[in-house]
Protein backbone atom coordinates (compact mmCIF):
# COMPACT_ATOMS: atom_id res chain seq x y z
CA UNK A 1 0.00 0.00 0.00
CA UNK A 2 1.44 3.30 -1.01
CA UNK A 3 1.90 5.73 1.81
CA UNK A 4 1.38 9.48 1.73
CA UNK A 5 4.29 11.82 1.36
CA UNK A 6 5.13 13.08 4.82
CA UNK A 7 5.96 16.72 5.30
CA UNK A 8 5.70 17.29 9.05
CA UNK A 9 6.51 15.46 12.25
CA UNK A 10 2.88 14.62 12.88
CA UNK A 11 2.66 12.95 9.47
CA UNK A 12 5.79 10.87 9.77
CA UNK A 13 4.19 7.61 10.79
CA UNK A 14 0.76 7.51 9.25
CA UNK A 15 -0.21 4.24 10.81
CA UNK A 16 1.89 1.39 11.98
CA UNK A 17 -1.09 -0.81 11.85
CA UNK A 18 -3.07 0.17 8.90
CA UNK A 19 -2.12 3.05 6.67
CA UNK A 20 0.97 2.83 8.82
CA UNK A 21 1.08 0.14 11.45
CA UNK A 22 3.42 -0.91 14.16
CA UNK A 23 2.66 -4.21 15.83
CA UNK A 24 4.56 -5.79 18.67
CA UNK A 25 4.22 -9.03 20.51
CA UNK A 26 5.41 -10.35 23.82
CA UNK A 27 7.47 -12.49 23.76
CA UNK A 28 8.88 -11.84 20.27
CA UNK A 29 8.63 -8.25 19.10
CA UNK A 30 8.39 -6.94 15.59
CA UNK A 31 7.62 -3.36 14.71
CA UNK A 32 7.10 -1.07 11.72
CA UNK A 33 7.03 2.66 11.44
CA UNK A 34 6.75 5.75 9.26
CA UNK A 35 9.15 8.64 9.47
CA UNK A 36 9.00 12.25 8.40
CA UNK A 37 11.45 14.09 6.21
CA UNK A 38 14.57 14.28 8.32
CA UNK A 39 18.25 13.64 7.88
CA UNK A 40 19.00 9.90 7.96
CA UNK A 41 15.31 9.05 8.22
CA UNK A 42 13.08 6.94 6.06
CA UNK A 43 9.38 7.03 5.34
CA UNK A 44 7.29 4.01 6.30
CA UNK A 45 3.63 3.10 6.00
CA UNK A 46 3.38 0.85 9.02
CA UNK A 47 5.30 -0.69 11.87
CA UNK A 48 4.67 -4.09 13.39
CA UNK A 49 6.14 -5.45 16.62
CA UNK A 50 6.00 -9.25 16.76
CA UNK A 51 6.96 -11.62 19.55
CA UNK A 52 6.17 -15.28 19.03
CA UNK A 53 8.62 -18.13 19.49
CA UNK A 54 6.86 -20.30 16.91
CA UNK A 55 7.11 -17.87 14.03
CA UNK A 56 10.82 -18.06 13.49
CA UNK A 57 10.47 -21.39 11.73
CA UNK A 58 11.03 -20.67 8.07
CA UNK A 59 7.64 -21.83 6.79
CA UNK A 60 5.79 -19.92 9.51
CA UNK A 61 7.86 -16.79 8.92
CA UNK A 62 6.87 -16.83 5.25
CA UNK A 63 3.22 -17.40 6.11
CA UNK A 64 3.32 -14.49 8.53
CA UNK A 65 5.09 -12.31 5.98
CA UNK A 66 2.31 -13.01 3.49
CA UNK A 67 -0.32 -12.09 6.09
CA UNK A 68 1.14 -8.64 6.76
CA UNK A 69 2.25 -7.83 3.22
CA UNK A 70 0.38 -4.75 2.06
CA UNK A 71 -0.54 -3.79 5.61
CA UNK A 72 2.95 -2.91 6.79
CA UNK A 73 6.18 -1.68 5.27
CA UNK A 74 8.46 -2.27 8.26
CA UNK A 75 8.78 -4.98 10.89
CA UNK A 76 10.65 -4.74 14.19
CA UNK A 77 11.61 -7.98 15.88
CA UNK A 78 13.04 -8.52 19.35
CA UNK A 79 16.55 -9.97 19.34
CA UNK A 80 18.38 -11.46 22.32
CA UNK A 81 15.87 -10.78 25.02
CA UNK A 82 13.13 -12.12 27.30
CA UNK A 83 12.78 -15.76 26.30
CA UNK A 84 15.11 -18.03 24.40
CA UNK A 85 12.38 -19.38 22.16
CA UNK A 86 10.96 -15.96 21.38
CA UNK A 87 14.17 -14.26 20.41
CA UNK A 88 15.52 -13.86 16.92
CA UNK A 89 19.17 -14.84 16.79
CA UNK A 90 22.06 -14.14 14.48
CA UNK A 91 25.58 -15.46 14.49
CA UNK A 92 27.65 -13.05 16.54
CA UNK A 93 31.01 -13.54 18.19
CA UNK A 94 30.00 -11.11 20.91
CA UNK A 95 27.34 -13.15 22.69
CA UNK A 96 26.73 -16.80 23.64
CA UNK A 97 24.26 -18.77 21.57
CA UNK A 98 21.69 -21.04 23.18
CA UNK A 99 19.45 -23.83 22.02
CA UNK A 100 15.69 -24.05 22.21
CA UNK A 101 14.43 -27.54 21.70
CA UNK A 102 16.26 -29.02 18.77
CA UNK A 103 17.01 -25.66 17.21
CA UNK A 104 20.10 -23.58 17.90
CA UNK A 105 19.44 -19.87 17.80
CA UNK A 106 21.67 -18.27 15.24
CA UNK A 107 19.96 -17.97 11.87
CA UNK A 108 16.40 -16.91 12.68
CA UNK A 109 17.07 -13.24 11.95
CA UNK A 110 18.59 -14.11 8.58
CA UNK A 111 15.53 -16.18 7.65
CA UNK A 112 13.22 -13.40 8.77
CA UNK A 113 15.07 -10.70 6.82
CA UNK A 114 14.97 -12.81 3.65
CA UNK A 115 11.23 -13.45 4.00
CA UNK A 116 10.37 -9.81 4.69
CA UNK A 117 12.71 -8.21 2.16
CA UNK A 118 11.35 -10.47 -0.59
CA UNK A 119 7.94 -8.94 0.13
CA UNK A 120 9.16 -5.36 0.30
CA UNK A 121 9.10 -5.16 4.11
CA UNK A 122 12.01 -3.64 6.02
CA UNK A 123 13.25 -5.30 9.21
CA UNK A 124 14.38 -3.56 12.41
CA UNK A 125 16.00 -5.31 15.37
CA UNK A 126 14.79 -4.35 18.86
CA UNK A 127 16.96 -4.86 21.95
CA UNK A 128 16.05 -5.21 25.62
CA UNK A 129 18.91 -2.76 25.90
CA UNK A 130 19.59 -2.50 29.62
CA UNK A 131 18.08 -5.76 30.84
CA UNK A 132 20.15 -8.69 32.05
CA UNK A 133 18.63 -11.02 29.45
CA UNK A 134 19.88 -8.77 26.63
CA UNK A 135 23.43 -9.90 27.45
CA UNK A 136 22.70 -13.62 27.92
CA UNK A 137 24.06 -13.37 31.44
CA UNK A 138 27.37 -11.78 30.52
CA UNK A 139 26.51 -8.85 32.79
CA UNK A 140 24.77 -9.50 36.14
CA UNK A 141 21.98 -7.39 37.63
CA UNK A 142 23.10 -4.25 39.41
CA UNK A 143 21.46 -5.56 42.59
CA UNK A 144 19.76 -8.70 43.84
CA UNK A 145 16.36 -9.25 42.26
CA UNK A 146 16.71 -6.59 39.55
CA UNK A 147 16.20 -7.32 35.86
CA UNK A 148 18.56 -4.49 34.88
CA UNK A 149 22.33 -4.42 34.56
CA UNK A 150 24.60 -1.73 35.95
CA UNK A 151 24.12 0.92 33.24
CA UNK A 152 27.07 2.93 34.61
CA UNK A 153 29.51 0.12 33.84
CA UNK A 154 31.72 1.29 30.90
CA UNK A 155 32.24 -2.31 29.83
CA UNK A 156 28.49 -2.82 29.48
CA UNK A 157 28.12 0.42 27.54
CA UNK A 158 30.80 -0.72 25.10
CA UNK A 159 29.31 -4.20 24.86
CA UNK A 160 25.70 -3.23 24.11
CA UNK A 161 26.74 -0.58 21.57
CA UNK A 162 29.07 -3.09 19.86
CA UNK A 163 26.28 -5.70 19.84
CA UNK A 164 23.76 -3.37 18.20
CA UNK A 165 26.36 -2.33 15.61
CA UNK A 166 27.13 -5.99 14.89
CA UNK A 167 23.43 -6.63 14.32
CA UNK A 168 23.21 -3.54 12.06
CA UNK A 169 25.74 -5.23 9.80
CA UNK A 170 23.61 -8.36 9.33
CA UNK A 171 21.13 -6.86 6.88
CA UNK A 172 18.57 -5.23 9.18
CA UNK A 173 17.20 -1.82 8.24
CA UNK A 174 17.12 -0.33 11.72
CA UNK A 175 17.90 -0.72 15.42
CA UNK A 176 15.25 -0.07 18.09
CA UNK A 177 16.19 0.44 21.76
CA UNK A 178 13.62 -1.05 24.12
CA UNK A 179 14.06 -1.05 27.92
CA UNK A 180 16.50 1.81 27.54
CA UNK A 181 16.43 2.75 31.22
CA UNK A 182 17.29 1.53 34.70
CA UNK A 183 15.27 0.73 37.81
CA UNK A 184 17.91 2.23 40.11
CA UNK A 185 16.64 5.69 41.05
CA UNK A 186 19.21 6.53 43.73
CA UNK A 187 21.09 8.97 41.47
CA UNK A 188 18.83 10.34 38.68
CA UNK A 189 21.48 12.74 37.34
CA UNK A 190 23.97 9.92 36.99
CA UNK A 191 21.31 7.80 35.28
CA UNK A 192 20.70 10.55 32.72
CA UNK A 193 24.38 10.69 31.82
CA UNK A 194 24.89 6.92 31.58
CA UNK A 195 21.72 6.12 29.61
CA UNK A 196 22.34 8.99 27.20
CA UNK A 197 25.87 7.75 26.73
CA UNK A 198 24.55 4.33 25.73
CA UNK A 199 22.11 5.89 23.26
CA UNK A 200 24.86 8.06 21.76
CA UNK A 201 27.31 5.16 21.42
CA UNK A 202 24.68 2.95 19.79
CA UNK A 203 23.71 5.67 17.33
CA UNK A 204 27.29 6.50 16.35
CA UNK A 205 28.44 2.89 15.96
CA UNK A 206 25.34 1.80 14.04
CA UNK A 207 25.67 4.72 11.63
CA UNK A 208 29.30 3.81 10.95
CA UNK A 209 28.23 0.28 9.98
CA UNK A 210 25.22 1.46 7.96
CA UNK A 211 24.53 5.20 7.59
CA UNK A 212 21.02 4.41 6.35
CA UNK A 213 20.02 2.48 9.49
CA UNK A 214 17.07 3.90 11.41
CA UNK A 215 17.82 4.21 15.12
CA UNK A 216 14.71 4.44 17.32
CA UNK A 217 13.52 3.87 20.88
CA UNK A 218 10.30 2.94 22.68
CA UNK A 219 9.49 5.24 25.58
CA UNK A 220 6.70 7.29 27.15
CA UNK A 221 7.89 10.83 26.35
CA UNK A 222 4.97 12.73 27.84
CA UNK A 223 4.73 10.63 31.02
CA UNK A 224 8.49 10.83 31.42
CA UNK A 225 8.00 14.60 31.62
CA UNK A 226 4.90 14.75 33.81
CA UNK A 227 5.56 11.96 36.31
CA UNK A 228 8.52 12.71 38.61
CA UNK A 229 9.08 9.05 39.51
CA UNK A 230 9.67 8.19 35.85
CA UNK A 231 12.13 11.03 35.41
CA UNK A 232 14.63 9.27 37.67
CA UNK A 233 15.22 6.30 35.37
CA UNK A 234 17.31 8.03 32.73
CA UNK A 235 14.78 7.69 29.91
CA UNK A 236 14.94 11.13 28.30
CA UNK A 237 14.07 10.40 24.68
CA UNK A 238 13.35 14.02 23.78
CA UNK A 239 16.82 15.02 24.92
CA UNK A 240 18.34 12.20 22.84
CA UNK A 241 16.41 13.33 19.78
CA UNK A 242 17.42 16.96 20.24
CA UNK A 243 21.08 15.94 20.45
CA UNK A 244 20.83 13.99 17.19
CA UNK A 245 20.89 10.45 18.58
CA UNK A 246 17.43 9.31 17.41
CA UNK A 247 15.72 8.96 14.03
CA UNK A 248 12.30 8.03 15.49
CA UNK A 249 10.69 8.09 18.96
CA UNK A 250 7.85 5.67 19.72
CA UNK A 251 5.49 6.71 22.50
CA UNK A 252 3.72 3.83 24.28
CA UNK A 253 -0.04 4.04 25.01
CA UNK A 254 -1.96 0.75 25.23
CA UNK A 255 -5.42 1.95 26.28
CA UNK A 256 -8.58 0.71 24.53
CA UNK A 257 -9.08 3.27 23.06
CA UNK A 258 -5.75 5.07 23.53
CA UNK A 259 -5.72 8.16 25.73
CA UNK A 260 -4.94 11.34 23.72
CA UNK A 261 -3.50 12.96 26.87
CA UNK A 262 -0.86 10.23 27.11
CA UNK A 263 0.02 10.36 23.42
CA UNK A 264 0.22 14.17 23.68
CA UNK A 265 1.34 14.69 20.10
CA UNK A 266 1.43 18.47 20.15
CA UNK A 267 3.06 18.73 23.58
CA UNK A 268 5.83 16.28 22.78
CA UNK A 269 6.51 17.66 19.31
CA UNK A 270 6.74 21.16 20.67
CA UNK A 271 9.77 19.98 22.65
CA UNK A 272 11.46 18.22 19.73
CA UNK A 273 13.70 20.76 18.03
CA UNK A 274 14.91 18.94 14.92
CA UNK A 275 11.87 17.26 13.33
CA UNK A 276 12.59 13.79 14.68
CA UNK A 277 9.30 11.88 14.19
CA UNK A 278 7.24 11.06 17.26
CA UNK A 279 4.81 8.13 16.77
CA UNK A 280 2.25 6.68 19.14
CA UNK A 281 2.49 2.96 19.81
CA UNK A 282 -0.92 1.47 20.51
CA UNK A 283 -1.93 -2.16 21.16
CA UNK A 284 -3.96 -4.91 19.53
CA UNK A 285 -4.27 -7.10 22.65
CA UNK A 286 -6.53 -7.29 25.68
CA UNK A 287 -6.44 -9.51 28.79
CA UNK A 288 -8.85 -12.19 29.93
CA UNK A 289 -10.04 -12.80 33.50
CA UNK A 290 -6.90 -14.79 34.27
CA UNK A 291 -4.70 -11.95 33.06
CA UNK A 292 -3.50 -13.73 29.92
CA UNK A 293 -3.03 -11.68 26.76
CA UNK A 294 -5.67 -12.23 24.09
CA UNK A 295 -6.41 -10.59 20.76
CA UNK A 296 -8.70 -7.60 20.77
CA UNK A 297 -12.06 -8.04 19.09
CA UNK A 298 -12.51 -6.29 15.77
CA UNK A 299 -14.65 -3.66 17.50
CA UNK A 300 -12.00 -3.05 20.15
CA UNK A 301 -9.23 -2.77 17.60
CA UNK A 302 -11.29 -0.40 15.46
CA UNK A 303 -11.73 1.82 18.52
CA UNK A 304 -7.95 1.83 18.94
CA UNK A 305 -7.46 2.88 15.33
CA UNK A 306 -10.19 5.50 15.65
CA UNK A 307 -8.47 6.86 18.74
CA UNK A 308 -5.62 8.20 16.62
CA UNK A 309 -6.21 10.75 13.89
CA UNK A 310 -5.86 9.53 10.33
CA UNK A 311 -3.25 12.25 9.98
CA UNK A 312 -1.03 10.28 12.36
CA UNK A 313 1.02 7.19 11.81
CA UNK A 314 0.63 4.62 14.55
CA UNK A 315 2.63 1.67 15.80
CA UNK A 316 0.80 -1.41 17.05
CA UNK A 317 2.13 -3.54 19.87
CA UNK A 318 1.77 -7.27 20.46
CA UNK A 319 2.23 -8.72 17.03
CA UNK A 320 1.48 -12.38 17.60
CA UNK A 321 -2.05 -11.32 18.57
CA UNK A 322 -2.41 -9.28 15.38
CA UNK A 323 -5.12 -11.17 13.50
CA UNK A 324 -6.13 -11.20 9.85
CA UNK A 325 -9.11 -9.06 10.85
CA UNK A 326 -6.74 -6.57 12.47
CA UNK A 327 -4.66 -6.52 9.30
CA UNK A 328 -7.72 -5.82 7.18
CA UNK A 329 -8.82 -2.97 9.44
CA UNK A 330 -5.32 -1.56 9.37
CA UNK A 331 -5.08 -1.76 5.61
CA UNK A 332 -8.45 0.00 5.31
CA UNK A 333 -7.36 2.97 7.38
CA UNK A 334 -7.70 6.14 5.35
CA UNK A 335 -4.44 7.45 4.01
CA UNK A 336 -4.69 11.05 2.73
CA UNK A 337 -3.59 11.61 -0.84
CA UNK A 338 -0.29 13.41 -1.23
CA UNK A 339 -0.47 17.08 -2.12
CA UNK A 340 -0.15 17.73 -5.88
CA UNK A 341 3.26 18.70 -7.09
CA UNK A 342 3.53 22.42 -7.95
CA UNK A 343 3.63 23.39 -11.61
CA UNK A 344 7.20 23.96 -12.76
CA UNK A 345 8.10 27.60 -13.33
CA UNK A 346 9.18 28.56 -16.88
CA UNK A 347 12.92 28.84 -17.28
CA UNK A 348 13.90 32.32 -18.53
CA UNK A 349 16.03 32.48 -21.69
CA UNK A 350 19.74 32.94 -21.28
CA UNK A 351 22.11 35.35 -22.97
CA UNK A 352 23.61 32.39 -24.78
CA UNK A 353 20.50 32.22 -26.95
CA UNK A 354 20.47 34.25 -30.13
CA UNK A 355 18.88 37.67 -30.20
CA UNK A 356 16.05 36.43 -32.41
CA UNK A 357 15.25 33.51 -30.11
CA UNK A 358 15.25 35.74 -27.02
CA UNK A 359 12.85 38.32 -28.44
CA UNK A 360 10.69 35.74 -30.22
CA UNK A 361 11.03 32.13 -28.90
CA UNK A 362 8.79 30.93 -31.75
CA UNK A 363 11.17 32.28 -34.35
CA UNK A 364 13.70 29.55 -34.98
CA UNK A 365 15.76 31.46 -37.51
CA UNK A 366 19.18 32.63 -36.43
CA UNK A 367 21.37 35.48 -37.58
CA UNK A 368 23.55 32.93 -39.35
CA UNK A 369 20.89 32.61 -42.04
CA UNK A 370 20.97 34.98 -45.02
CA UNK A 371 19.05 38.21 -44.96
CA UNK A 372 16.58 36.90 -47.54
CA UNK A 373 15.88 33.74 -45.58
CA UNK A 374 15.32 35.71 -42.38
CA UNK A 375 12.87 38.22 -43.87
CA UNK A 376 11.17 35.65 -46.12
CA UNK A 377 11.55 32.05 -44.95
CA UNK A 378 9.54 30.84 -47.96
CA UNK A 379 12.08 32.27 -50.38
CA UNK A 380 14.63 29.53 -50.89
CA UNK A 381 16.94 31.58 -53.00
CA UNK A 382 20.17 32.82 -51.53
CA UNK A 383 22.41 35.77 -52.37
CA UNK A 384 24.70 33.30 -54.10
CA UNK A 385 22.19 33.05 -56.95
CA UNK A 386 22.46 35.49 -59.87
CA UNK A 387 20.68 38.83 -59.71
CA UNK A 388 18.32 37.81 -62.51
CA UNK A 389 17.30 34.60 -60.74
CA UNK A 390 16.69 36.46 -57.53
CA UNK A 391 14.52 39.22 -58.99
CA UNK A 392 12.71 36.87 -61.41
CA UNK A 393 12.71 33.20 -60.37
CA UNK A 394 10.76 32.32 -63.57
CA UNK A 395 13.52 33.73 -65.80
CA UNK A 396 15.74 30.72 -66.34
CA UNK A 397 18.37 32.58 -68.33
CA UNK A 398 21.40 34.02 -66.72
CA UNK A 399 23.43 37.15 -67.68
CA UNK A 400 25.38 36.46 -70.88
CA UNK A 401 29.06 36.36 -70.47
CA UNK A 402 31.48 38.26 -72.77
N, C-alpha and C positions, 0 to 999 in steps of 0.2 A: 504494500500500500504506500503510495507516494505521500510523503509528509509535506506540510506547508513550509515555505521559506520563513525562517525565524529571524526577526529583526530586533527583538528586545529580550531582556532577561526573562520576562514573564512568558515569552513564547518559546523558550528554548527547549522545553520538553513537553510537547503537546500532550502526550498521554502514553505513559509506559504501561499501558494495559488497554490499548484500544487504538485511538489515533496515535498514541504514544504510550506504551505500557511498560511498567517495570514490575516484574513478579518475583517474589522471593519465597523460598521454602525453608523451613527448619525440618530436617537437618541437612539440607544440601542446597545452598543458595545460588540462584541465577538471577541476574538483573539486566534490564535494558533501559536506555535513557535517551533523551533528546537534548541537545545543547544549542545555545545561542551562538551568534557570531562572536567569536572571541579567539584571541591568539591561542593556537595549539588545541582548539576545541573542534568537535565534530557535531554534526546535526544528526539526531536520531528520531525515529518515530515512536519507539516504545522501548521500555526496559523490563526485563523479566528476571526475577530472583528465584532460583529453583534450588531446592534441597531435598534430595530423595536418593537414598543409597541404591535403589534398584535401577535407576535410570542411567547409570554409567555403563551398563552393558551395551555393546555396540548396537544391537538390533533395537533395544528400547530407546537409545539416544536418537536414532534415526526416526523412529516412530514419533517421539516427542518433538523433534525438529519439524517434522511434517505438520504436527498439530498447531505449532505456533507460527509457522511460516505465513507471512501476510498480516499477522497481528502484531509482530514485533520486529524490530530491526537489530536489537542488541540484547545479548543475554549475559548476565553476570552469575558466575558460579562460585560457590565457596570452595576454597582450596586449603588443605591442611588445617582443619579446625573441627571442633565439636566431636563428631563421631568418625571412627575409621571408615565405616561403610558408607558414610554420606559425604565423603570428602573426595574431590577430584585430585588426583595425583599426577605429578610429572617427574621425570627422572632428574634429580638434582643431587649434586655432590654435597650440598649444604645441610641436608636434613635426612634423618633415618627414614627408611621406607618400612611399611608394615603390611601385613597380610590381613585380608578379611575373607574368611572362608577359604576357598581354593584360589582366590585371586590376589595377586600382589599389586598393591597400589603403585602406579608408576606410569601408566599410559592412558588413563581415563581422560585426562585433559586433552591429550592429542586426538583421541577419538572424537571427543566432543567438538573441538575446534573444526575438525574435518567435516563433521556432520552439519554444523551450523554455517560455516563458510560456504559450503556447497549450495546452501539455500539462501545465501545473501545476508546472513545474520552474523553480526560481530559478537565476539566473546570477550568478556571482562572477567578477571580473576579477583575474587573478594577474599580478604584475609581477616581472621580473628586477631587483628594486629597485636594487641597487648595481652592476650590471654595465654595461659600456660600451654593449652593444647595447640596453639599456633606454632610452637617450637618443638612439638613431639617430645616434650620433657627435657629438652636441652637446657632450658632455663627454669628454675623452680619458682614457686609463688613467692611473692615478697614477704608474706607472712602466713602462718598456719591457717588453713581453711580458705584462703583467697584463691580465686581463679585467675588472678592477674600476676604478671611477672613484675620485677623491679624495673619500672620504666626509666629510672635514673641511671641504670647500669650502662656504661658506654659500650660494653661488649654486646649487650642485647640490641642497642640502637644500631650498631654496625650490622649485626646478624639479620635483623628483620628488614633493613633497607637493602642488604645484599640479596636476601631471599626474594623480595618483590622484584628486584631488578633481574634476577635470574629467571623468574617466571615471565617477565616482560619480553625476554628473549626467546620464548618458546612458541610464539605465534599468536598470543592473545592481543586484543585490541585496546585493552585498558586494565588498570589496577584500581581496585576499590578498597578503601580502608574501613573495615568494620571494627567495632570494639576498640576504637582509637581513643582510649582513656585509661584511667586507673580507678581503683576503689579506695585508694589511700588518700584521705583528705586532710592529713596532718599539716601539709605544707602546700597550699594551693598555688602560691607563686612559683615554687619549684616544679610543681606538676605542669604548669603552663609552659615553662621553659623546656622541660624534657619532652613532653608530648609534641610540642611544636618542632623541636629538633628532629624527632622521628619523622614527622610529616615532611619537613624540608629535605631530609636525607633521602627519603623514598622518592620524592618528586624529582630531585636532581639526578639520582642514579637511574631511575626509570627512563627519564628523558634522554640520558646519554645512550642507553641501549636502543631506545626507539623514540625519537622526537615526536612521533605522531600518537603515542600512547595517551590515553585519557585517564588522568589521575583524579579519583573522586573519593568521597567519604560519606558514610551514613551517620547522621547526627540528629539532634533536635535543636536547631539554631535558636528558635524563639524561646523555648523553655530554658535553654542554657543561659539565656540573658535574664529571664524573669524569675527563675527559681534559684535562690542563693546556694542551696545545697548542691545543685548540679554544677555551679560555677567552679567548684573546688576540684573537679576531676580532670581538669586540663583539656577539656573538649571545647575548643574555641575555633570552630570552623570558619566563622566570618573573618577572624584575624588571619587564618591561614590563607583564605582566598585573597584578602587584601594585600598579602605579602607575596602573592604569585605562586603559591604552592598547591593550588587546587584548580581543576578544570571544570568540575561540577560539584555541587553540594546537594545531597539528598536529605530532606527533612522528614522524619518519621512521624506519622499520625495514622493509627490503626482503628479509629472509631468507625462505627457503622450507623450513620454516615460519618465521614471525617469532620472534625471540628475546625471551622475556618480560623478561629482564634489561635489554634495551635499551629496551623500551617502558616498563618501570618505572612502571606506573600509580600505585601507592600512594606510591612515593617522590616522584614529581613532584608529585602532588596534595597531598601533605603540605606542600609548599613554596608552593603557591598559596593565597593568603590570602583571596581574594574570589570563590571559586566560578567562576572562568573555566574553561570546559570544556577538558580536555586529551584529544585524540583521537589514536590511533595511525594512522599512514599506512603501509599495507602495499602490496604490489605484485602485479600480475597478469602480469608478464613474467619471462622467463628469458633466457639467452643461449646461442647455439649455439657450435660449436667455433671459428668465426671471430670470435666476440665480438659478433655482431649480436643485437639484441633480438628475441625471438620470444615468442609467447603461451605462457603456461603451459598444460600439459595440464589437463584437468578434475581429475585426481587431485591435481596440484600445487596448483591453486588451492583445492581443498577443504581441503588441509592448511593453507593460509594462513588460510582462514576459521576452521578449527578451532583455529588457534593463538591466537585471540583469543576470550575468553569471550563468550557470547551476551549477557551483561549490558553489554558494551561496544559502542559505535559504532565503526566503523572507516572509514578513508578508503583508497581503492585508487588506486595510482599507475600510470601508463602507460595512459591511456585508449584509444588507438588499437589496442592489443592486447587490449582487453576484448571478448571474444567473446560470442556469444549464449549459449553454454554457461556462461560466467562469469556472465552476467546472470541466467540461470535459477538457478544455485547461490546467487547473492546474494539473489535474491528469495525463495528457499526458507529462508533463514536464520531460525531461530526468533526471534520477537520476543515477549517476555513480555507478557501482558495487563496493562493498567493496573490499578492497585489500585482496588477499588470505592470509590465516593464515600461518605463517612460519612453516616448518616441525619441529617436535619436535626433540631435540637433544638426542642421545642415553645416557642413564644413565650409568655411569661407575660402574663396580662391586665394592662391598664393601668388607672389610676385613672379614666381618661376613660370607661370602661365603666360601665354602671349597676350598682348594688348587686346586683340580682337576677342579672345576667349573670355578675358576678364570683364569686358564691357558688354559682351553678348555671349553667354555660355552656349546658346543654341547655334551660334555661328562657328562652324568647325574649320573655316578657312584660316590659314595663317599668313603672316606677312611674307613667307617664303614663296607663296604663289605669285604668279604674274599679276600685274595691275588689271589686265582684262579679265582674268579668272576671278579676281576678288570682286570686281564691280558687276560682273555678269557670269555667274557660275555655269550658265547654260551655253556660253560661248566657248567652244573647245579650242578655238584657234589661239595660238600664242604669238608673241612678238617675233618669234623666229620665222613665221610665215611671211611671204612677200606682202608688200603694201597692197597690191591689187587683190590678193586672196583675202586679206583682212577686211578691206572696205567693200568687197563684192564676192562673197563665198561662191556665188553661182558662176562667176567668171573663171573658167578653168585655165585661161591662158596666163602666162606670166610675162613680165617685161622682156621684150626682145633684147638680146645681147648684141653688142657691136662686133 
